[in-house]
């Protein structure tokens, strides 16, 4: 666009437009990526099935829900004055609760009942390791037992406590979860509930390395209910699509937060080489379009970060211009953009190098 990269006095050029209009133009590019991702993901989710409702399908023995007398068919409508419409809402409230006593409002056959209950604590052990499908370590939680023990990204797990993993993430998780239920853990977050040392035999380059670690204990709190799937209607499918899409979008911001707070390192980022490998492994059109939506959303959000050479950096410069009531010198703006571009190229090279190491 004329006047975007250098000043132009031509009528209708970018530099002659007002600051709000210029910001809107810059935002529009990244917004297309975000909107495209939201639409694609919403369609995928809303056509794949309905959501889990707020109606109790089963009360689990030995948990808090059984102790206070919750029953099959009860609908949990509020927890601590927060409205509950689905299992997603229930999980969100429970995650924030930290084991404190909660107030439940339950609809039982049209009658609203109040319950005060302290959720049941479940302890589990975690190592902080995340694997790809071939049992290669792709990342680790910051300051986790795995990181502290000397395990490294790109190590391949050969054996756990003497048992062969057979290049399978599922087998590795099965071995570690043998003697525990580990309720609520991530599918690829390894945990073990035995109070003992875990021994890993790892392939690191051409060498075999043995590492021992003691898992961390974490507490998770549960009400002890399984919820019923909602009726399969167009409205419920759309509601499910909206809920899941909202969660999908906010997960990107959570990932960025972890990156800027140091919980995720640059060695855990993935660039074009790594992304191409993941896309090549997608199974069917659904997984492919899910990955496409994720990439599009990531590009859109990242492009709005206030970093020179990105659209977000351009917006920041325009805001500075609005505060100063005059533009920066063109030479200064160019130097800022070049600095940002150099930083991005540096990050790109590091990320690509790590991608290559992960693949080979």
C-alpha positions as CSV (number, residue, x, y, z in Angstrom):
1,X,0.0,0.0,0.0
2,X,1.4,3.4,-1.0
3,X,2.6,5.3,2.0
4,X,2.9,2.3,4.3
5,X,6.6,1.8,4.2
6,X,7.6,5.4,3.4
7,X,5.9,8.7,3.6
8,X,3.7,9.8,0.7
9,X,1.8,13.0,0.1
10,X,-0.5,11.4,-2.4
11,X,-4.2,11.7,-1.5
12,X,-5.6,8.4,-0.4
13,X,-2.2,7.0,0.6
14,X,-1.6,5.2,3.9
15,X,0.5,8.0,5.4
16,X,-2.2,10.6,4.7
17,X,-4.9,8.6,6.5
18,X,-5.8,9.4,10.1
19,X,-4.1,7.4,12.9
20,X,-7.3,5.4,13.8
21,X,-7.8,4.5,10.1
22,X,-4.1,3.4,9.8
23,X,-4.4,1.3,12.9
24,X,-7.6,-0.3,11.5
25,X,-5.8,-1.1,8.2
26,X,-2.9,-2.7,10.1
27,X,-5.2,-4.7,12.4
28,X,-7.3,-5.9,9.5
29,X,-4.5,-8.2,8.1
30,X,-4.0,-10.1,11.3
31,X,-7.7,-10.1,12.0
32,X,-8.4,-12.1,8.8
33,X,-6.1,-14.9,10.1
34,X,-7.9,-14.9,13.5
35,X,-11.4,-14.8,12.0
36,X,-10.6,-17.6,9.5
37,X,-9.3,-19.8,12.4
38,X,-12.4,-19.1,14.5
39,X,-14.8,-19.9,11.7
40,X,-13.0,-23.1,10.7
41,X,-12.7,-24.3,14.3
42,X,-16.3,-23.5,15.1
43,X,-17.5,-25.4,12.0
44,X,-15.4,-28.4,12.9
45,X,-16.6,-28.6,16.5
46,X,-20.2,-27.8,15.9
47,X,-20.4,-30.6,13.3
48,X,-18.6,-33.2,15.4
49,X,-21.1,-33.7,18.2
50,X,-22.8,-32.1,21.2
51,X,-21.3,-30.9,24.4
52,X,-21.4,-32.4,27.9
53,X,-24.3,-30.8,29.8
54,X,-24.7,-29.7,33.4
55,X,-26.9,-32.8,34.3
56,X,-25.3,-35.5,36.4
57,X,-25.2,-38.9,34.7
58,X,-23.4,-40.7,37.4
59,X,-22.2,-40.1,41.0
60,X,-18.8,-41.6,41.6
61,X,-18.4,-43.7,44.7
62,X,-16.2,-42.3,47.5
63,X,-16.2,-38.7,46.3
64,X,-17.7,-35.5,47.8
65,X,-20.8,-35.6,45.6
66,X,-21.9,-39.0,47.0
67,X,-21.3,-37.8,50.6
68,X,-23.7,-34.8,50.2
69,X,-26.3,-36.9,48.4
70,X,-26.2,-35.6,44.8
71,X,-28.2,-37.9,42.5
72,X,-28.3,-38.9,38.9
73,X,-30.5,-36.4,37.0
74,X,-29.5,-33.5,39.2
75,X,-28.6,-30.4,37.3
76,X,-25.7,-28.2,38.7
77,X,-26.8,-24.7,37.9
78,X,-24.4,-22.6,40.0
79,X,-21.2,-23.0,41.9
80,X,-20.2,-20.1,44.2
81,X,-22.7,-17.9,42.2
82,X,-21.0,-18.7,38.9
83,X,-23.5,-20.1,36.4
84,X,-22.9,-23.7,35.2
85,X,-24.2,-24.6,31.7
86,X,-21.8,-27.4,30.8
87,X,-19.0,-29.6,32.0
88,X,-16.6,-27.0,30.6
89,X,-18.0,-24.4,33.1
90,X,-17.9,-27.0,35.9
91,X,-14.2,-27.8,35.2
92,X,-13.3,-24.1,35.1
93,X,-14.8,-23.4,38.5
94,X,-13.2,-26.5,40.0
95,X,-9.8,-25.6,38.6
96,X,-9.9,-22.2,40.3
97,X,-11.2,-23.6,43.6
98,X,-8.0,-25.0,45.0
99,X,-9.9,-27.3,47.4
100,X,-11.8,-24.7,49.3
101,X,-15.4,-25.4,50.3
102,X,-17.9,-24.5,47.5
103,X,-21.6,-23.7,47.4
104,X,-23.7,-25.7,45.0
105,X,-27.1,-24.9,43.6
106,X,-28.7,-27.9,42.1
107,X,-32.0,-28.3,40.2
108,X,-33.7,-31.5,41.2
109,X,-36.9,-32.0,39.4
110,X,-37.6,-28.3,39.4
111,X,-36.7,-27.7,43.0
112,X,-33.5,-25.7,43.7
113,X,-31.4,-27.2,46.4
114,X,-28.3,-25.7,48.2
115,X,-25.3,-27.8,49.2
116,X,-22.0,-26.8,50.9
117,X,-19.2,-29.2,50.1
118,X,-15.4,-29.5,50.2
119,X,-14.2,-31.2,47.0
120,X,-12.3,-34.5,47.3
121,X,-8.5,-34.2,47.0
122,X,-6.8,-36.6,44.6
123,X,-3.0,-36.8,44.7
124,X,-0.9,-37.8,41.7
125,X,2.7,-37.9,40.7
126,X,4.0,-36.1,37.6
127,X,7.4,-36.0,35.9
128,X,6.7,-33.0,33.7
129,X,7.6,-34.8,30.4
130,X,5.7,-34.4,27.1
131,X,6.2,-36.9,24.3
132,X,5.6,-37.2,20.6
133,X,4.0,-40.4,19.3
134,X,7.4,-42.1,19.0
135,X,8.3,-41.5,22.7
136,X,10.7,-38.7,21.9
137,X,10.7,-35.9,24.5
138,X,9.4,-32.7,22.8
139,X,9.3,-30.5,25.9
140,X,9.3,-30.4,29.7
141,X,7.6,-28.3,32.3
142,X,9.9,-25.6,33.8
143,X,11.6,-26.8,37.0
144,X,9.9,-30.2,36.7
145,X,11.6,-33.4,38.1
146,X,12.5,-34.3,34.5
147,X,14.3,-31.0,33.9
148,X,16.1,-31.2,37.2
149,X,17.2,-34.8,36.7
150,X,19.1,-33.9,33.5
151,X,16.7,-35.3,31.0
152,X,16.9,-33.2,27.7
153,X,14.5,-32.3,24.9
154,X,14.9,-34.8,22.0
155,X,15.9,-37.7,24.3
156,X,14.0,-40.8,23.2
157,X,12.7,-43.0,26.0
158,X,13.8,-46.7,25.5
159,X,12.9,-48.2,28.9
160,X,11.0,-47.2,32.0
161,X,11.8,-49.2,35.2
162,X,13.3,-51.8,33.0
163,X,10.3,-52.2,30.7
164,X,10.6,-51.5,26.9
165,X,8.7,-48.6,25.6
166,X,8.9,-49.8,22.0
167,X,8.9,-46.3,20.5
168,X,5.4,-45.6,21.6
169,X,4.1,-42.7,23.7
170,X,1.0,-44.7,24.6
171,X,3.2,-47.6,25.9
172,X,5.3,-45.1,28.0
173,X,2.2,-43.6,29.6
174,X,0.8,-47.1,30.2
175,X,3.9,-48.2,32.0
176,X,4.0,-45.1,34.2
177,X,0.3,-45.2,34.9
178,X,0.1,-48.9,35.7
179,X,-0.5,-48.6,39.4
180,X,-2.4,-45.3,39.5
181,X,-5.5,-43.8,38.1
182,X,-4.0,-40.3,37.8
183,X,-7.5,-38.7,37.3
184,X,-7.5,-35.6,35.1
185,X,-3.9,-35.6,33.8
186,X,-3.1,-34.4,30.3
187,X,-3.1,-37.2,27.7
188,X,0.6,-36.7,27.0
189,X,1.7,-35.6,30.5
190,X,3.4,-38.5,32.1
191,X,2.6,-39.3,35.7
192,X,3.2,-42.1,38.2
193,X,1.5,-42.5,41.6
194,X,4.1,-44.8,43.1
195,X,6.1,-43.3,45.9
196,X,9.5,-44.3,44.4
197,X,12.2,-43.4,42.0
198,X,11.5,-43.9,38.3
199,X,14.4,-45.0,36.2
200,X,14.5,-44.0,32.5
201,X,16.8,-45.4,29.9
202,X,17.2,-42.8,27.2
203,X,18.7,-42.6,23.7
204,X,20.6,-39.3,23.4
205,X,22.3,-39.1,20.0
206,X,24.1,-42.4,19.6
207,X,24.5,-43.0,23.3
208,X,22.2,-44.6,25.9
209,X,21.8,-42.6,29.2
210,X,20.2,-43.8,32.4
211,X,18.4,-41.2,34.5
212,X,16.5,-41.5,37.8
213,X,14.0,-39.1,39.2
214,X,11.4,-38.8,41.9
215,X,8.1,-37.4,40.6
216,X,6.4,-34.4,42.1
217,X,3.1,-34.8,44.0
218,X,0.3,-32.6,43.0
219,X,-3.2,-32.3,44.4
220,X,-6.3,-32.0,42.2
221,X,-9.8,-31.5,43.5
222,X,-13.0,-33.3,42.3
223,X,-16.7,-33.2,43.0
224,X,-17.0,-36.8,41.8
225,X,-19.6,-36.6,39.1
226,X,-19.8,-37.7,35.5
227,X,-22.0,-35.5,33.4
228,X,-24.6,-36.4,30.8
229,X,-24.1,-35.6,27.1
230,X,-26.5,-32.9,25.9
231,X,-29.3,-33.7,23.5
232,X,-28.1,-33.7,19.9
233,X,-29.7,-30.6,18.4
234,X,-28.5,-27.8,16.2
235,X,-28.7,-25.3,19.0
236,X,-26.6,-27.6,21.3
237,X,-24.1,-28.2,18.6
238,X,-23.7,-24.4,18.1
239,X,-23.4,-23.9,21.9
240,X,-20.7,-26.5,22.0
241,X,-18.9,-25.0,19.0
242,X,-18.9,-21.6,20.7
243,X,-17.7,-23.0,24.1
244,X,-14.9,-25.0,22.5
245,X,-13.9,-22.2,20.1
246,X,-13.6,-19.7,23.0
247,X,-11.4,-22.2,24.9
248,X,-9.3,-22.7,21.7
249,X,-8.7,-18.9,21.2
250,X,-7.8,-18.3,24.8
251,X,-5.4,-21.2,24.9
252,X,-3.2,-19.2,22.5
253,X,-3.1,-16.3,24.9
254,X,-2.2,-18.7,27.7
255,X,0.7,-20.1,25.7
256,X,2.0,-16.6,25.0
257,X,1.7,-15.7,28.7
258,X,3.8,-18.8,29.5
259,X,6.4,-17.8,26.9
260,X,6.8,-14.2,28.2
261,X,6.8,-15.3,31.9
262,X,9.6,-17.8,31.2
263,X,7.5,-21.0,31.8
264,X,8.1,-22.0,28.2
265,X,11.6,-21.5,26.6
266,X,12.5,-20.7,23.1
267,X,13.7,-24.3,22.7
268,X,10.1,-25.4,23.1
269,X,8.8,-23.2,20.2
270,X,8.1,-24.7,16.8
271,X,8.8,-23.0,13.4
272,X,8.0,-23.8,9.8
273,X,10.1,-27.0,9.7
274,X,8.5,-28.4,12.9
275,X,5.0,-27.3,11.8
276,X,5.4,-29.0,8.4
277,X,6.4,-32.3,10.1
278,X,3.3,-32.1,12.4
279,X,1.0,-31.3,9.4
280,X,2.5,-34.2,7.5
281,X,1.5,-36.5,10.3
282,X,-2.1,-35.3,10.5
283,X,-4.6,-38.1,10.0
284,X,-7.6,-37.2,7.8
285,X,-9.2,-33.9,6.8
286,X,-10.5,-33.1,10.3
287,X,-7.0,-33.1,11.9
288,X,-5.6,-31.2,8.9
289,X,-8.2,-28.4,9.2
290,X,-7.7,-28.3,13.0
291,X,-4.0,-27.8,12.5
292,X,-4.7,-25.2,9.8
293,X,-6.9,-23.3,12.2
294,X,-4.3,-23.4,14.9
295,X,-1.6,-22.1,12.6
296,X,-3.8,-19.3,11.3
297,X,-4.8,-18.3,14.8
298,X,-1.2,-18.4,16.0
299,X,0.0,-16.3,13.1
300,X,-2.8,-13.7,13.6
301,X,-2.2,-13.3,17.3
302,X,1.6,-13.3,17.1
303,X,1.4,-10.7,14.3
304,X,-0.4,-8.3,16.7
305,X,2.4,-8.5,19.3
306,X,4.1,-5.1,19.8
307,X,7.3,-6.2,18.2
308,X,9.0,-4.1,15.5
309,X,8.6,-5.6,12.0
310,X,5.3,-7.2,13.0
311,X,1.9,-5.5,12.6
312,X,1.8,-5.0,16.3
313,X,5.0,-3.1,16.2
314,X,3.5,-0.8,13.5
315,X,0.5,-0.2,15.7
316,X,2.8,0.7,18.6
317,X,4.6,3.2,16.4
318,X,1.3,4.7,15.4
319,X,0.2,5.0,19.1
320,X,3.5,6.8,19.8
321,X,2.8,9.1,16.9
322,X,-0.7,9.8,18.4
323,X,0.8,10.6,21.8
324,X,3.6,12.8,20.4
325,X,1.2,14.4,17.8
326,X,3.8,14.0,15.2
327,X,5.4,11.0,13.4
328,X,8.8,9.6,14.2
329,X,11.6,10.5,11.8
330,X,11.4,8.1,8.9
331,X,15.0,7.1,9.5
332,X,14.3,6.3,13.1
333,X,11.2,4.2,12.2
334,X,13.2,2.3,9.6
335,X,16.0,1.5,12.1
336,X,13.4,0.3,14.6
337,X,11.9,-2.0,12.0
338,X,15.3,-3.3,10.9
339,X,16.2,-4.1,14.5
340,X,12.9,-6.0,15.0
341,X,13.5,-7.8,11.7
342,X,17.0,-8.9,12.8
343,X,15.6,-10.2,16.1
344,X,12.9,-12.1,14.3
345,X,15.4,-13.7,11.9
346,X,17.6,-14.7,14.9
347,X,14.6,-16.3,16.6
348,X,13.7,-18.0,13.4
349,X,17.1,-19.5,13.0
350,X,17.2,-20.8,16.6
351,X,13.7,-22.3,16.3
352,X,14.5,-23.9,12.9
353,X,17.7,-25.4,14.4
354,X,15.7,-26.9,17.3
355,X,13.1,-28.2,14.8
356,X,15.8,-30.0,12.8
357,X,17.2,-31.5,16.0
358,X,13.8,-32.8,17.0
359,X,13.2,-34.4,13.7
360,X,16.6,-36.0,13.2
